[in-house]
Each structure stands twice: as structure tokens, then as C-alpha cells.
């Protein structure tokens, strides 16, 4: 039979282990966003784990597209990144 001190040490060790595992899971979730690029590589979009847009990268070639084409491409690439 364990003494109260041994039981408490074991319990504290289990709590510390659970906290360490939770920290690993939280870090994984924080880094679990997605990214995608257009087929021609002109647009790259990065999204957070919740799907929020966090970055948009455009190459110089993006400036040769019309505003309507570019905005449609950004929206489409953002959809891909969320998947």
C-alpha cells in the first residue's frame, strides 16, 4: 500500500505528464493552419487553424492580371487553403 506521500508524488507526476501532453496538442493546433498556391504560383494564401486569412503573397506577375481576375484567384486559393 502506498503512503500518502507516494500517492501524492504519483498524482503530481500524472498531472505534469498531462500538462506536457496538452501543451504539445495546443502547439500542434496553433500550427495547424493551411496554405495553398494558385496553379501558376502567382498567389499564395496562408490561413490559421480557424480558417482566418493570415497572409497573402503575390508575385510581380499578379500585377498583370485584372483586378477581377486577381481577386477571384485570391478567393479561390483561400478556399483551397482552408481545405
C-alpha positions as CSV (number, residue, x, y, z in Angstrom):
1,X,0.0,0.0,0.0
2,X,1.3,3.4,-0.9
3,X,1.9,6.1,1.7
4,X,0.1,9.4,1.2
5,X,3.4,11.0,0.1
6,X,3.9,8.3,-2.6
7,X,0.4,8.7,-3.8
8,X,0.8,12.5,-4.0
9,X,4.1,12.1,-5.9
10,X,2.5,9.8,-8.4
11,X,-0.5,12.1,-8.7
12,X,1.7,15.1,-9.3
13,X,3.7,13.2,-11.9
14,X,0.5,12.3,-13.8
15,X,-0.7,15.9,-13.7
16,X,2.7,17.1,-15.0
17,X,2.5,14.5,-17.8
18,X,-1.0,15.5,-18.7
19,X,0.1,19.2,-18.8
20,X,3.0,18.4,-21.1
21,X,0.8,16.4,-23.5
22,X,-1.8,19.3,-23.5
23,X,1.0,21.8,-24.4
24,X,2.1,19.6,-27.3
25,X,-1.5,19.4,-28.6
26,X,-2.0,23.1,-28.2
27,X,1.2,23.8,-30.1
28,X,0.1,21.5,-32.9
29,X,-3.3,23.2,-33.2
30,X,-1.6,26.6,-33.3
31,X,0.5,25.5,-36.2
32,X,-2.2,23.5,-38.0
33,X,-3.2,26.2,-40.4
34,X,-3.1,25.6,-44.1
35,X,-1.6,27.2,-47.2
36,X,-2.3,26.9,-50.9
37,X,-1.0,28.5,-54.1
38,X,-2.6,29.2,-57.5
39,X,-1.7,26.8,-60.3
40,X,0.6,29.4,-61.8
41,X,2.2,30.3,-58.5
42,X,1.1,33.9,-58.7
43,X,-1.0,33.8,-55.5
44,X,-0.2,32.1,-52.2
45,X,-2.5,32.2,-49.2
46,X,-2.0,31.1,-45.6
47,X,-4.9,30.5,-43.2
48,X,-5.0,30.0,-39.4
49,X,-6.4,26.8,-37.9
50,X,-9.8,28.6,-37.7
51,X,-9.7,29.4,-41.4
52,X,-8.9,33.1,-40.9
53,X,-6.7,34.6,-43.6
54,X,-3.2,35.3,-42.1
55,X,-1.1,36.0,-45.2
56,X,-1.4,36.7,-48.9
57,X,1.7,36.6,-51.1
58,X,1.6,37.9,-54.7
59,X,4.3,37.7,-57.3
60,X,5.0,40.5,-59.7
61,X,3.0,38.6,-62.3
62,X,-0.1,39.3,-60.2
63,X,0.1,42.9,-61.3
64,X,-0.5,41.9,-64.9
65,X,-3.9,40.4,-64.1
66,X,-7.1,42.4,-64.0
67,X,-8.4,43.3,-60.5
68,X,-11.4,41.0,-61.1
69,X,-9.1,38.1,-62.1
70,X,-6.8,38.7,-59.2
71,X,-9.5,38.9,-56.5
72,X,-11.2,35.8,-57.8
73,X,-7.9,33.9,-57.7
74,X,-7.2,35.1,-54.2
75,X,-10.7,33.9,-53.0
76,X,-10.3,30.5,-54.8
77,X,-6.8,29.9,-53.3
78,X,-8.1,30.9,-49.9
79,X,-10.8,28.2,-50.2
80,X,-8.1,25.7,-51.1
81,X,-6.0,26.6,-48.1
82,X,-9.0,26.2,-45.8
83,X,-9.4,22.6,-47.0
